[in-house]
Amino acid sequence: MQLSMATGIAHEFNNILAIIDGKIQMLMRENKGREKLLEELRLIRSSVKDGAEIVRRMNKFTKTKEDRDWFVTIH
């Protein structure tokens, strides 16, 4: 139960990060030449990527044994 809850939270958090990252990319395209703003957006995007890495690690940590043991190779 706890593992599936952690996986669900990680998934939802990742969805939020994806939306933020997409909006940042749009703002960066719309504001080319405004270096101060772009610098701030890059900083925010870097933090989003850090958050996504945490989610990736959580998913790796909580990953349960895969279903591959259920399959049999047929020749």
N, C-alpha and C positions, 0 to 999 in steps of 0.2 A: 504494500500500500504506500509506504513512504517513498519508495523508488519511483512508482508511477506518478506520485504527486510532484516529486522533484522534476521529473521529466516533463510533466505538463506545465509547470511553472517556467522551466527553461524554454519550452516551446513558445509560450505566451510572451516572455521577455524578448525572445529573438524576433517575434513579430513586431514588437514595438520598436526595436532597434532597426529593423529593416525599413519601417516607415520613416523614422528619423533620418536614416542614411539616404533614402531616396529624396526626401525634401532638401537635404543639404546639397546633394548633387544638382538638383534643379536650381537652387539658389546660386550655386557656384557658376553654373552655365549662364544664368541671367545677369550676373554681376561681374563679368570679366573686366579686368582693368581696375577694379576697386580693391587694391591689394590689402588694405587693412581689414576689410570685411572678409576677403578670401582667406586671409591668415587665421581669422577667428573661426571661420567655417572649417578649415583644415584641422584646427585644434579640436573642435567638436566632433568631427568625423573620426579623428584618431581615438577619442574616448569611446565612440560608438563601436569601433573595431575592437578596442580592449574589452568592452562588454560582451561582444559577440564571441571573443576568445574564451571568456569565462563561461559562457553558455556551452561552448564546444567542450570544454573540460568537464563541466557538470554532466553533460550527456555521456561523455566517455566514462566517467566515474560511475554513473548510475546504470550504465548499460548492462542488461542481464544477458545470460547465455542465449545465444541466437538459436533459432529454430533449425539450424542446419543439421542437428543431430537427428531430426525426424526424417530426413531424406536418405534414401538408399540408392546407391549408384547401380544402374542396370546396364549390363553390357550386351 
